[in-house]
Amino acid sequence: MSVIRLATSDDAADVARLLIDFRDWQGREEPSDSSVEASVRRLLDDPNAEYLLAGDPATGVLQLRFRHAVWTGTDDAHLEDLFVSADARGSGLGRELVEAAFERARERGCARMLLDTNESNEAALRLYQSMGFRSGTGAPGGRDVFMRRRL
């Protein structure tokens, strides 16, 4: 079992490093390193955002965002990002981070946790499904669909 802890402003460089590695793993060039670090610092000051770090030195990161939901009357936890360094993959670190995220969400009174992932990321899909996440029906008559549009 690894050390999982809530990141503080002192951890901004580690969080940014891991998110930059995640960006690179996805084959993306944007956002810039400086933009990632600035965003991390901003979110570390946001009471509705948290980063969990795993390992010492940190080899895994999970970002949680919280927002109130009309349909549950509680906050939802959105698992926005999960990344484990290549040298730590397969060690169970991702699972430990998600379990810690469940605990953080419960502590905040959340009724549910949401996430999105790319359908081609089979390892992520297997992990999330094994931990009880389901894609499926929301409102009667259809499946939940995550959509986005750049502005």
C-alpha positions in Angstrom: 0.0 0.0 0.0 1.3 3.4 -1.0 1.2 6.7 0.8 -1.8 8.7 -0.5 -2.1 12.3 0.6 -4.0 15.5 -0.1 -1.7 17.8 -2.1 -1.0 21.3 -0.7 0.4 24.4 -2.3 3.9 23.0 -1.5 3.1 20.1 -3.9 2.3 22.3 -6.9 5.5 21.3 -8.8 4.9 17.6 -8.3 1.2 17.8 -9.3 2.2 19.9 -12.4 5.0 17.5 -13.3 2.6 14.5 -13.2 -0.1 16.3 -15.2 2.5 17.4 -17.8 3.5 13.7 -18.1 -0.2 12.9 -18.5 -0.5 15.5 -21.3 2.6 14.0 -23.0 1.3 10.4 -22.6 -1.9 11.6 -24.4 0.3 12.9 -27.3 -0.8 16.4 -26.7 1.3 19.6 -27.0 -1.1 21.9 -25.2 -1.5 23.4 -22.7 2.1 24.6 -22.1 4.1 23.6 -19.1 3.7 27.1 -17.6 -0.1 27.0 -18.2 -0.4 23.6 -16.4 1.6 24.9 -13.5 -0.5 28.1 -13.2 -3.7 26.1 -13.4 -2.5 23.7 -10.7 -1.6 26.6 -8.4 -5.0 28.2 -9.0 -6.9 24.9 -8.3 -4.9 24.2 -5.2 -6.4 27.4 -3.8 -9.9 26.5 -4.9 -12.0 24.9 -2.1 -13.9 22.9 -4.7 -10.8 21.2 -6.2 -8.4 18.7 -4.7 -5.4 16.7 -5.8 -4.4 13.5 -4.3 -0.8 12.4 -4.6 0.5 8.8 -4.3 4.0 7.7 -3.6 7.1 9.4 -2.2 8.3 10.8 -4.5 4.9 11.2 -6.1 4.3 8.8 -9.0 0.5 9.2 -9.2 -2.0 12.0 -9.1 -5.8 12.2 -9.0 -7.8 15.4 -9.5 -11.2 15.8 -7.9 -13.7 18.7 -8.5 -16.8 19.2 -6.5 -20.1 20.9 -7.4 -23.6 20.9 -6.0 -26.2 18.7 -7.8 -29.9 19.4 -7.9 -30.8 15.8 -8.4 -29.1 14.5 -5.2 -29.2 17.7 -3.1 -25.5 17.1 -2.3 -22.2 17.7 -4.0 -21.0 15.5 -6.8 -17.4 14.5 -7.0 -16.0 14.6 -10.5 -12.9 12.5 -11.0 -11.3 14.8 -13.5 -7.9 13.3 -14.0 -6.0 10.1 -12.9 -2.5 9.5 -13.9 0.2 7.0 -12.8 3.8 7.2 -14.0 4.8 4.5 -16.4 7.2 2.9 -13.9 4.4 2.6 -11.3 1.6 1.3 -13.6 0.3 -2.2 -12.7 1.2 -1.7 -9.1 -2.4 -0.9 -7.9 -1.6 2.7 -7.4 -4.4 3.9 -9.6 -6.9 1.8 -7.6 -5.5 3.2 -4.3 -5.9 6.7 -5.6 -9.6 6.0 -6.6 -10.3 4.4 -3.2 -8.8 7.5 -1.5 -11.0 9.7 -3.8 -14.1 7.8 -2.7 -13.2 8.5 0.9 -12.6 12.2 0.3 -15.9 12.4 -1.5 -17.7 10.6 1.3 -16.1 13.0 3.8 -17.6 15.9 1.9 -21.0 14.3 1.8 -21.1 13.6 -1.9 -23.8 11.2 -3.1 -22.0 10.1 -6.3 -18.8 10.3 -8.3 -18.7 11.0 -12.0 -15.9 10.7 -14.5 -15.2 10.5 -18.2 -12.5 8.6 -20.0 -11.7 7.8 -23.6 -13.2 4.6 -24.9 -9.9 3.5 -26.4 -8.2 3.6 -22.9 -9.0 0.0 -22.1 -6.9 -0.1 -18.9 -8.8 2.9 -17.5 -12.2 1.4 -18.4 -11.3 -1.9 -16.8 -10.1 -0.2 -13.6 -13.2 2.1 -13.4 -15.6 -0.8 -14.2 -14.0 -3.0 -11.6 -14.5 -0.3 -9.0 -18.3 0.0 -9.7 -18.4 2.8 -12.3 -21.0 2.2 -14.9 -22.0 3.9 -18.2 -25.6 3.5 -18.8 -29.0 4.9 -18.5 -29.7 8.2 -16.8 -33.1 9.5 -17.7 -35.6 6.9 -18.9 -35.2 5.8 -22.4 -31.5 6.4 -23.1 -27.9 6.2 -22.2 -25.8 8.9 -20.5 -23.6 10.6 -22.9 -20.7 12.9 -22.1 -20.4 15.7 -24.6 -18.2 18.8 -24.9 -17.7 21.8 -27.1 -14.8 24.1 -27.2 -15.7 27.8 -26.9 
